[in-house]
Each structure stands twice: as structure tokens, then as C-alpha cells.
């Protein structure tokens, strides 16, 4: 991968956008939870219910493109770590946007309206699809959480090999990846002893840490682009 000024500055913008979308997902308003299955299906026409799904559709794309930009620099020193990290980040990104596509399109554009319009046996069939999607969506979360965990750990290891601000980004990414992997183990394996630690992490520490490291990455990428620009005459 070739690092140039335009690519690094684009990565800085994408990292900034990923910080903004992270803040929206964590702190943005949530819809009032309806009471009962029937009322829940009417959410398909509620913009407040759908907007975070659209944000989740875009967010991993921003984060992956920022990581790709960083990898263009870090890959020179840590090629194996970066290639494998970007593979796992790609797994996370593709899985999460697919998960949200199911929720935005299949569930809220097709199945819920069809359920509300149907009667008798037809309605029962639509209900089966709606209920079954929960298992599909959770299985996708299984994959995306694992991909995000491993990708964050490996790219963190690559950043730690650098100096200055990059090293801070590295240790922060390592922490996020490790805690995400512990969350994965707590959710999907018998290793549930860390459940209270995971809950505390996501409640109190994860929001500022994740938003902060994305902002730091944006600043670092822009800083690196400026260094390259200053080292080239008439070539961006």
C-alpha cells in the first residue's frame, strides 16, 4: 500500500467521521420501547427507530477506510500485522453492514409491513421470519465482534511499534481489542466471570476511550500527511 498526502488526509476525515458516528450511537436519543410484539412491528415507519441502524451501516465503513489509510504507513514496518489486522477489520465491516442491511431492508421495509397487512396463516409466516431474524442478527454480531476484537489488537500491536502519539493510539487500540475479546468470551462461551468488568467498561470507559482514539487517529493521519507534504516539492 502506498501512503500519500491525499490518502492520509482522506483517512483523517474518515476517522473523524467514525468518531462522530460513535458518539451518535452512544449518546444519540433512542426511541421509546413499545409494549408488545404488535406495537414493535409498527416501528418500521418510525425514523427515530431507524436512524441508528443507518449510522451503524455507515460507521464501520468510515472506521475501516481510516484503518486502511493508517495501514498504508504502518505496513512498511509491520506488514504481517497490518495485513492480518485489515483482514479482520474487513470481516467486521462487511458483517456489520450486512447485519444492518437485514434490519433496515428485510425487517423494516418488507417483513414488518407485510406482517401488519396480513391475516391468519400469512401473518403467522411473517411472524416466524421476524422472530427468526433475531438469531441471524445475533450470529452476525458474533462474527463482527470477533473480527473487531482481533483487528483492534493486531493494529494496536503495529501502532505500539511506532513512537509518540502512534504508541498511545496503539496501547488504546490494544485495550479496546482486548476488552472486546473478553466481551465476546463472556457472551458466547462459558467464561462469564468477567461480565461485571465488561459491563463497567462499556458503561463508563468505552465511550470516551473509543471516541478519543478515533479523534487521535484523525489527528495523527493528518499530521503524517503534513510531514509527507513538507518533504515533497510540488507533489501531494
KOLGUDO-812787 format. One record per residue (C-alpha): x, y, z; residue number from 1; residue in one letter. Coordinates in nm, 4 decimals, always signed. Example, Ala and Ser with C-alpha at 12.3 -4.5 7.8 and 13.67 -1.06 7.14 Angstrom:
<atom c1="+1.2300" c2="-0.4500" c3="+0.7800" seq="1" type="A"/>
<atom c1="+1.3670" c2="-0.1060" c3="+0.7140" seq="2" type="S"/>
//
This chain:
<atom c1="+0.0000" c2="+0.0000" c3="+0.0000" seq="1" type="X"/>
<atom c1="+0.1261" c2="+0.3450" c3="-0.0920" seq="2" type="X"/>
<atom c1="+0.0864" c2="+0.6275" c3="+0.1564" seq="3" type="X"/>
<atom c1="+0.0388" c2="+0.9683" c3="+0.0000" seq="4" type="X"/>
<atom c1="-0.0944" c2="+1.3011" c3="+0.1205" seq="5" type="X"/>
<atom c1="-0.4431" c2="+1.2680" c3="-0.0277" seq="6" type="X"/>
<atom c1="-0.4930" c2="+0.9143" c3="+0.1012" seq="7" type="X"/>
<atom c1="-0.3793" c2="+1.0049" c3="+0.4526" seq="8" type="X"/>
<atom c1="-0.5962" c2="+1.3159" c3="+0.4659" seq="9" type="X"/>
<atom c1="-0.8951" c2="+1.1178" c3="+0.3422" seq="10" type="X"/>
<atom c1="-0.8206" c2="+0.8669" c3="+0.6186" seq="11" type="X"/>
<atom c1="-0.8153" c2="+1.1515" c3="+0.8722" seq="12" type="X"/>
<atom c1="-1.1597" c2="+1.2629" c3="+0.7551" seq="13" type="X"/>
<atom c1="-1.2928" c2="+0.9073" c3="+0.7744" seq="14" type="X"/>
<atom c1="-1.1521" c2="+0.8671" c3="+1.1254" seq="15" type="X"/>
<atom c1="-1.3204" c2="+1.1920" c3="+1.2294" seq="16" type="X"/>
<atom c1="-1.6479" c2="+1.0664" c3="+1.0822" seq="17" type="X"/>
<atom c1="-1.6067" c2="+0.7384" c3="+1.2698" seq="18" type="X"/>
<atom c1="-1.5628" c2="+0.9359" c3="+1.5946" seq="19" type="X"/>
<atom c1="-1.8792" c2="+1.1355" c3="+1.5207" seq="20" type="X"/>
<atom c1="-2.0813" c2="+0.8242" c3="+1.4378" seq="21" type="X"/>
<atom c1="-1.9512" c2="+0.6529" c3="+1.7521" seq="22" type="X"/>
<atom c1="-2.0743" c2="+0.9486" c3="+1.9588" seq="23" type="X"/>
<atom c1="-2.4141" c2="+0.9379" c3="+1.7871" seq="24" type="X"/>
<atom c1="-2.4503" c2="+0.5652" c3="+1.8511" seq="25" type="X"/>
<atom c1="-2.3606" c2="+0.6004" c3="+2.2180" seq="26" type="X"/>
<atom c1="-2.5190" c2="+0.9314" c3="+2.3110" seq="27" type="X"/>
<atom c1="-2.7858" c2="+0.9831" c3="+2.0449" seq="28" type="X"/>
<atom c1="-3.1510" c2="+0.9616" c3="+2.1528" seq="29" type="X"/>
<atom c1="-3.3233" c2="+0.6243" c3="+2.1477" seq="30" type="X"/>
<atom c1="-3.6902" c2="+0.5626" c3="+2.0654" seq="31" type="X"/>
<atom c1="-3.9349" c2="+0.4743" c3="+2.3395" seq="32" type="X"/>
<atom c1="-3.9620" c2="+0.0952" c3="+2.3599" seq="33" type="X"/>
<atom c1="-4.3100" c2="-0.0169" c3="+2.2545" seq="34" type="X"/>
<atom c1="-4.5148" c2="-0.2575" c3="+2.4606" seq="35" type="X"/>
<atom c1="-4.5766" c2="-0.5926" c3="+2.2913" seq="36" type="X"/>
<atom c1="-4.4994" c2="-0.7647" c3="+1.9615" seq="37" type="X"/>
<atom c1="-4.7696" c2="-0.5902" c3="+1.7583" seq="38" type="X"/>
<atom c1="-4.6619" c2="-0.2414" c3="+1.8623" seq="39" type="X"/>
<atom c1="-4.2985" c2="-0.3261" c3="+1.7905" seq="40" type="X"/>
<atom c1="-4.3781" c2="-0.4047" c3="+1.4264" seq="41" type="X"/>
<atom c1="-4.5129" c2="-0.0521" c3="+1.3755" seq="42" type="X"/>
<atom c1="-4.1573" c2="+0.0785" c3="+1.4328" seq="43" type="X"/>
<atom c1="-4.0799" c2="+0.0240" c3="+1.0645" seq="44" type="X"/>
<atom c1="-4.2183" c2="+0.3714" c3="+0.9911" seq="45" type="X"/>
<atom c1="-4.0515" c2="+0.5463" c3="+1.2872" seq="46" type="X"/>
<atom c1="-3.7420" c2="+0.7478" c3="+1.1807" seq="47" type="X"/>
<atom c1="-3.6207" c2="+0.7551" c3="+1.5411" seq="48" type="X"/>
<atom c1="-3.6098" c2="+0.3744" c3="+1.5376" seq="49" type="X"/>
<atom c1="-3.4262" c2="+0.3563" c3="+1.2058" seq="50" type="X"/>
<atom c1="-3.1655" c2="+0.6330" c3="+1.2221" seq="51" type="X"/>
<atom c1="-2.9121" c2="+0.4454" c3="+1.4365" seq="52" type="X"/>
<atom c1="-2.9328" c2="+0.1489" c3="+1.2011" seq="53" type="X"/>
<atom c1="-2.8290" c2="+0.3783" c3="+0.9173" seq="54" type="X"/>
<atom c1="-2.5490" c2="+0.5183" c3="+1.1322" seq="55" type="X"/>
<atom c1="-2.4356" c2="+0.1622" c3="+1.2095" seq="56" type="X"/>
<atom c1="-2.4426" c2="+0.0878" c3="+0.8374" seq="57" type="X"/>
<atom c1="-2.2037" c2="+0.3769" c3="+0.7673" seq="58" type="X"/>
<atom c1="-1.9865" c2="+0.3697" c3="+1.0810" seq="59" type="X"/>
<atom c1="-1.7758" c2="+0.0571" c3="+1.0139" seq="60" type="X"/>
<atom c1="-1.7114" c2="+0.1766" c3="+0.6594" seq="61" type="X"/>
<atom c1="-1.5626" c2="+0.5009" c3="+0.7933" seq="62" type="X"/>
<atom c1="-1.3544" c2="+0.3143" c3="+1.0517" seq="63" type="X"/>
<atom c1="-1.2250" c2="+0.0593" c3="+0.8010" seq="64" type="X"/>
<atom c1="-1.1187" c2="+0.3241" c3="+0.5498" seq="65" type="X"/>
<atom c1="-0.9367" c2="+0.5113" c3="+0.8265" seq="66" type="X"/>
<atom c1="-0.7601" c2="+0.1891" c3="+0.9275" seq="67" type="X"/>
<atom c1="-0.6694" c2="+0.1252" c3="+0.5629" seq="68" type="X"/>
<atom c1="-0.5116" c2="+0.4693" c3="+0.5460" seq="69" type="X"/>
<atom c1="-0.3132" c2="+0.4080" c3="+0.8651" seq="70" type="X"/>
<atom c1="-0.2086" c2="+0.0698" c3="+0.7323" seq="71" type="X"/>
<atom c1="-0.0501" c2="+0.2379" c3="+0.4308" seq="72" type="X"/>
<atom c1="+0.2047" c2="+0.3863" c3="+0.6716" seq="73" type="X"/>
<atom c1="+0.2317" c2="+0.1139" c3="+0.9333" seq="74" type="X"/>
<atom c1="+0.2590" c2="-0.1622" c3="+0.6736" seq="75" type="X"/>
<atom c1="+0.6134" c2="-0.0550" c3="+0.5908" seq="76" type="X"/>
<atom c1="+0.7307" c2="-0.1518" c3="+0.9388" seq="77" type="X"/>
<atom c1="+0.4753" c2="-0.4183" c3="+1.0329" seq="78" type="X"/>
<atom c1="+0.3406" c2="-0.5724" c3="+0.7103" seq="79" type="X"/>
<atom c1="+0.2196" c2="-0.9021" c3="+0.8579" seq="80" type="X"/>
<atom c1="+0.0371" c2="-0.7351" c3="+1.1480" seq="81" type="X"/>
<atom c1="-0.1310" c2="-0.4840" c3="+0.9179" seq="82" type="X"/>
<atom c1="-0.2406" c2="-0.7327" c3="+0.6526" seq="83" type="X"/>
<atom c1="-0.3964" c2="-0.9665" c3="+0.9091" seq="84" type="X"/>
<atom c1="-0.5468" c2="-0.6771" c3="+1.1067" seq="85" type="X"/>
<atom c1="-0.7100" c2="-0.5373" c3="+0.7937" seq="86" type="X"/>
<atom c1="-0.8481" c2="-0.8809" c3="+0.7093" seq="87" type="X"/>
<atom c1="-1.0242" c2="-0.8974" c3="+1.0465" seq="88" type="X"/>
<atom c1="-1.1386" c2="-0.5366" c3="+1.0168" seq="89" type="X"/>
<atom c1="-1.2850" c2="-0.6233" c3="+0.6756" seq="90" type="X"/>
<atom c1="-1.4692" c2="-0.9183" c3="+0.8336" seq="91" type="X"/>
<atom c1="-1.6114" c2="-0.6796" c3="+1.0948" seq="92" type="X"/>
<atom c1="-1.7069" c2="-0.4157" c3="+0.8386" seq="93" type="X"/>
<atom c1="-1.8764" c2="-0.6435" c3="+0.5869" seq="94" type="X"/>
<atom c1="-2.0607" c2="-0.8371" c3="+0.8569" seq="95" type="X"/>
<atom c1="-2.1894" c2="-0.5255" c3="+1.0323" seq="96" type="X"/>
<atom c1="-2.3118" c2="-0.3521" c3="+0.7191" seq="97" type="X"/>
<atom c1="-2.4813" c2="-0.6766" c3="+0.6150" seq="98" type="X"/>
<atom c1="-2.6433" c2="-0.7064" c3="+0.9579" seq="99" type="X"/>
<atom c1="-2.7806" c2="-0.3541" c3="+0.9333" seq="100" type="X"/>
<atom c1="-2.8975" c2="-0.4134" c3="+0.5756" seq="101" type="X"/>
<atom c1="-3.1117" c2="-0.7030" c3="+0.7020" seq="102" type="X"/>
<atom c1="-3.2588" c2="-0.4819" c3="+0.9731" seq="103" type="X"/>
<atom c1="-3.3165" c2="-0.1784" c3="+0.7501" seq="104" type="X"/>
<atom c1="-3.4433" c2="-0.3588" c3="+0.4427" seq="105" type="X"/>
<atom c1="-3.5661" c2="-0.7120" c3="+0.5135" seq="106" type="X"/>
<atom c1="-3.7130" c2="-0.6431" c3="+0.8569" seq="107" type="X"/>
<atom c1="-3.8342" c2="-0.2845" c3="+0.8385" seq="108" type="X"/>
<atom c1="-3.9102" c2="-0.2423" c3="+0.4678" seq="109" type="X"/>
<atom c1="-4.0551" c2="-0.5865" c3="+0.3914" seq="110" type="X"/>
<atom c1="-4.1366" c2="-0.8194" c3="+0.6797" seq="111" type="X"/>
<atom c1="-4.2904" c2="-0.5805" c3="+0.9322" seq="112" type="X"/>
<atom c1="-4.5208" c2="-0.4011" c3="+0.6846" seq="113" type="X"/>
<atom c1="-4.6207" c2="-0.7382" c3="+0.5376" seq="114" type="X"/>
<atom c1="-4.6971" c2="-0.8757" c3="+0.8846" seq="115" type="X"/>
<atom c1="-4.9180" c2="-0.5790" c3="+0.9721" seq="116" type="X"/>
<atom c1="-5.1053" c2="-0.6072" c3="+0.6427" seq="117" type="X"/>
<atom c1="-5.1536" c2="-0.9859" c3="+0.6574" seq="118" type="X"/>
<atom c1="-5.4048" c2="-1.2020" c3="+0.8393" seq="119" type="X"/>
<atom c1="-5.4298" c2="-1.5613" c3="+0.9553" seq="120" type="X"/>
<atom c1="-5.1707" c2="-1.8068" c3="+0.8260" seq="121" type="X"/>
<atom c1="-4.9900" c2="-1.5437" c3="+0.6196" seq="122" type="X"/>
<atom c1="-4.9373" c2="-1.3296" c3="+0.9278" seq="123" type="X"/>
<atom c1="-4.8049" c2="-1.6306" c3="+1.1188" seq="124" type="X"/>
<atom c1="-4.5467" c2="-1.6921" c3="+0.8454" seq="125" type="X"/>
<atom c1="-4.4268" c2="-1.3313" c3="+0.8562" seq="126" type="X"/>
<atom c1="-4.4067" c2="-1.3512" c3="+1.2352" seq="127" type="X"/>
<atom c1="-4.1814" c2="-1.6574" c3="+1.2060" seq="128" type="X"/>
<atom c1="-3.9417" c2="-1.4642" c3="+0.9818" seq="129" type="X"/>
<atom c1="-3.9387" c2="-1.1651" c3="+1.2164" seq="130" type="X"/>
<atom c1="-3.8724" c2="-1.3752" c3="+1.5257" seq="131" type="X"/>
<atom c1="-3.6099" c2="-1.5853" c3="+1.3480" seq="132" type="X"/>
<atom c1="-3.4134" c2="-1.2795" c3="+1.2392" seq="133" type="X"/>
<atom c1="-3.3043" c2="-1.2265" c3="+1.5991" seq="134" type="X"/>
<atom c1="-3.0935" c2="-1.5424" c3="+1.5811" seq="135" type="X"/>
<atom c1="-2.9451" c2="-1.4426" c3="+1.2451" seq="136" type="X"/>
<atom c1="-2.8621" c2="-1.0923" c3="+1.3684" seq="137" type="X"/>
<atom c1="-2.7011" c2="-1.2214" c3="+1.6873" seq="138" type="X"/>
<atom c1="-2.4923" c2="-1.4678" c3="+1.4867" seq="139" type="X"/>
<atom c1="-2.3704" c2="-1.1780" c3="+1.2737" seq="140" type="X"/>
<atom c1="-2.2831" c2="-0.9902" c3="+1.5920" seq="141" type="X"/>
<atom c1="-2.0821" c2="-1.2975" c3="+1.6969" seq="142" type="X"/>
<atom c1="-1.8718" c2="-1.2634" c3="+1.3799" seq="143" type="X"/>
<atom c1="-1.8367" c2="-0.8854" c3="+1.3790" seq="144" type="X"/>
<atom c1="-1.7369" c2="-0.8636" c3="+1.7458" seq="145" type="X"/>
<atom c1="-1.4676" c2="-1.1261" c3="+1.6957" seq="146" type="X"/>
<atom c1="-1.3387" c2="-0.9549" c3="+1.3816" seq="147" type="X"/>
<atom c1="-1.3322" c2="-0.6148" c3="+1.5508" seq="148" type="X"/>
<atom c1="-1.1535" c2="-0.7595" c3="+1.8561" seq="149" type="X"/>
<atom c1="-0.8733" c2="-0.9295" c3="+1.6651" seq="150" type="X"/>
<atom c1="-0.8347" c2="-0.6423" c3="+1.4195" seq="151" type="X"/>
<atom c1="-0.8043" c2="-0.3894" c3="+1.7036" seq="152" type="X"/>
<atom c1="-0.5476" c2="-0.5996" c3="+1.8883" seq="153" type="X"/>
<atom c1="-0.3299" c2="-0.6526" c3="+1.5819" seq="154" type="X"/>
<atom c1="-0.3383" c2="-0.2941" c3="+1.4559" seq="155" type="X"/>
<atom c1="-0.2684" c2="-0.1885" c3="+1.8145" seq="156" type="X"/>
<atom c1="+0.0438" c2="-0.4052" c3="+1.8117" seq="157" type="X"/>
<atom c1="+0.1552" c2="-0.2347" c3="+1.4897" seq="158" type="X"/>
<atom c1="+0.0996" c2="+0.1134" c3="+1.6348" seq="159" type="X"/>
<atom c1="+0.2875" c2="+0.0236" c3="+1.9542" seq="160" type="X"/>
<atom c1="+0.5994" c2="-0.0372" c3="+1.7448" seq="161" type="X"/>
<atom c1="+0.5938" c2="+0.3312" c3="+1.6428" seq="162" type="X"/>
<atom c1="+0.6774" c2="+0.6353" c3="+1.8562" seq="163" type="X"/>
<atom c1="+0.4997" c2="+0.9311" c3="+2.0126" seq="164" type="X"/>
<atom c1="+0.1278" c2="+0.9687" c3="+1.9528" seq="165" type="X"/>
<atom c1="+0.1168" c2="+0.6480" c3="+1.7481" seq="166" type="X"/>
<atom c1="+0.2243" c2="+0.4488" c3="+2.0530" seq="167" type="X"/>
<atom c1="-0.0643" c2="+0.5976" c3="+2.2570" seq="168" type="X"/>
<atom c1="-0.3065" c2="+0.5020" c3="+1.9791" seq="169" type="X"/>
<atom c1="-0.1542" c2="+0.1548" c3="+1.9819" seq="170" type="X"/>
<atom c1="-0.1973" c2="+0.0895" c3="+2.3535" seq="171" type="X"/>
<atom c1="-0.5517" c2="+0.2282" c3="+2.3404" seq="172" type="X"/>
<atom c1="-0.6427" c2="+0.0033" c3="+2.0464" seq="173" type="X"/>
<atom c1="-0.4902" c2="-0.2923" c3="+2.2277" seq="174" type="X"/>
<atom c1="-0.7069" c2="-0.2170" c3="+2.5308" seq="175" type="X"/>
<atom c1="-1.0231" c2="-0.1815" c3="+2.3227" seq="176" type="X"/>
<atom c1="-0.9493" c2="-0.5031" c3="+2.1345" seq="177" type="X"/>
<atom c1="-0.8722" c2="-0.6984" c3="+2.4495" seq="178" type="X"/>
<atom c1="-1.1874" c2="-0.5823" c3="+2.6250" seq="179" type="X"/>
<atom c1="-1.3926" c2="-0.6608" c3="+2.3143" seq="180" type="X"/>
<atom c1="-1.2458" c2="-1.0113" c3="+2.3066" seq="181" type="X"/>
<atom c1="-1.3317" c2="-1.0561" c3="+2.6751" seq="182" type="X"/>
<atom c1="-1.6857" c2="-0.9398" c3="+2.5939" seq="183" type="X"/>
<atom c1="-1.7003" c2="-1.1959" c3="+2.3134" seq="184" type="X"/>
<atom c1="-1.5922" c2="-1.4710" c3="+2.5542" seq="185" type="X"/>
<atom c1="-1.8410" c2="-1.3532" c3="+2.8160" seq="186" type="X"/>
<atom c1="-2.1321" c2="-1.3500" c3="+2.5688" seq="187" type="X"/>
<atom c1="-2.0647" c2="-1.6686" c3="+2.3738" seq="188" type="X"/>
<atom c1="-1.8582" c2="-1.9055" c3="+2.5891" seq="189" type="X"/>
<atom c1="-1.8841" c2="-2.0377" c3="+2.9440" seq="190" type="X"/>
<atom c1="-1.6222" c2="-1.7796" c3="+3.0503" seq="191" type="X"/>
<atom c1="-1.8712" c2="-1.5466" c3="+3.2162" seq="192" type="X"/>
<atom c1="-1.6589" c2="-1.4415" c3="+3.5130" seq="193" type="X"/>
<atom c1="-1.5722" c2="-1.1064" c3="+3.3572" seq="194" type="X"/>
<atom c1="-1.9340" c2="-0.9997" c3="+3.2962" seq="195" type="X"/>
<atom c1="-1.9330" c2="-0.7277" c3="+3.5617" seq="196" type="X"/>
<atom c1="-1.5984" c2="-0.5919" c3="+3.4380" seq="197" type="X"/>
<atom c1="-1.7287" c2="-0.5846" c3="+3.0798" seq="198" type="X"/>
<atom c1="-2.0429" c2="-0.4016" c3="+3.1861" seq="199" type="X"/>
<atom c1="-1.8398" c2="-0.1409" c3="+3.3723" seq="200" type="X"/>
<atom c1="-1.6087" c2="-0.0996" c3="+3.0741" seq="201" type="X"/>
<atom c1="-1.8905" c2="-0.0384" c3="+2.8260" seq="202" type="X"/>
<atom c1="-2.0833" c2="+0.1844" c3="+3.0656" seq="203" type="X"/>
<atom c1="-1.8075" c2="+0.4151" c3="+3.1900" seq="204" type="X"/>
<atom c1="-1.4841" c2="+0.3808" c3="+2.9928" seq="205" type="X"/>
<atom c1="-1.5592" c2="+0.2652" c3="+2.6405" seq="206" type="X"/>
<atom c1="-1.7436" c2="+0.5797" c3="+2.5203" seq="207" type="X"/>
<atom c1="-1.4664" c2="+0.8351" c3="+2.5877" seq="208" type="X"/>
<atom c1="-1.1864" c2="+0.5907" c3="+2.5050" seq="209" type="X"/>
<atom c1="-1.3294" c2="+0.4840" c3="+2.1682" seq="210" type="X"/>
<atom c1="-1.4280" c2="+0.8353" c3="+2.0612" seq="211" type="X"/>
<atom c1="-1.0935" c2="+0.9697" c3="+2.1826" seq="212" type="X"/>
<atom c1="-0.8777" c2="+0.7179" c3="+1.9968" seq="213" type="X"/>
<atom c1="-1.0659" c2="+0.7817" c3="+1.6729" seq="214" type="X"/>
<atom c1="-1.0026" c2="+1.1556" c3="+1.7126" seq="215" type="X"/>
<atom c1="-0.6358" c2="+1.0875" c3="+1.7891" seq="216" type="X"/>
<atom c1="-0.6085" c2="+0.8724" c3="+1.4783" seq="217" type="X"/>
<atom c1="-0.7604" c2="+1.1515" c3="+1.2683" seq="218" type="X"/>
<atom c1="-0.5067" c2="+1.3983" c3="+1.4075" seq="219" type="X"/>
<atom c1="-0.2160" c2="+1.1558" c3="+1.3592" seq="220" type="X"/>
<atom c1="-0.3100" c2="+1.0784" c3="+0.9986" seq="221" type="X"/>
<atom c1="-0.3369" c2="+1.4481" c3="+0.9159" seq="222" type="X"/>
<atom c1="-0.0058" c2="+1.5117" c3="+1.0935" seq="223" type="X"/>
<atom c1="+0.1634" c2="+1.2378" c3="+0.8910" seq="224" type="X"/>
<atom c1="+0.0179" c2="+1.3758" c3="+0.5677" seq="225" type="X"/>
<atom c1="+0.1641" c2="+1.7169" c3="+0.6537" seq="226" type="X"/>
<atom c1="+0.5068" c2="+1.5631" c3="+0.7160" seq="227" type="X"/>
<atom c1="+0.4963" c2="+1.3918" c3="+0.3774" seq="228" type="X"/>
<atom c1="+0.3758" c2="+1.7090" c3="+0.2038" seq="229" type="X"/>
<atom c1="+0.6589" c2="+1.9097" c3="+0.3557" seq="230" type="X"/>
<atom c1="+0.9090" c2="+1.6520" c3="+0.2341" seq="231" type="X"/>
<atom c1="+0.7918" c2="+1.6703" c3="-0.1268" seq="232" type="X"/>
<atom c1="+0.8158" c2="+1.9689" c3="-0.3563" seq="233" type="X"/>
<atom c1="+0.5051" c2="+2.0211" c3="-0.5665" seq="234" type="X"/>
<atom c1="+0.3845" c2="+1.6657" c3="-0.5110" seq="235" type="X"/>
<atom c1="+0.0818" c2="+1.5861" c3="-0.2953" seq="236" type="X"/>
//
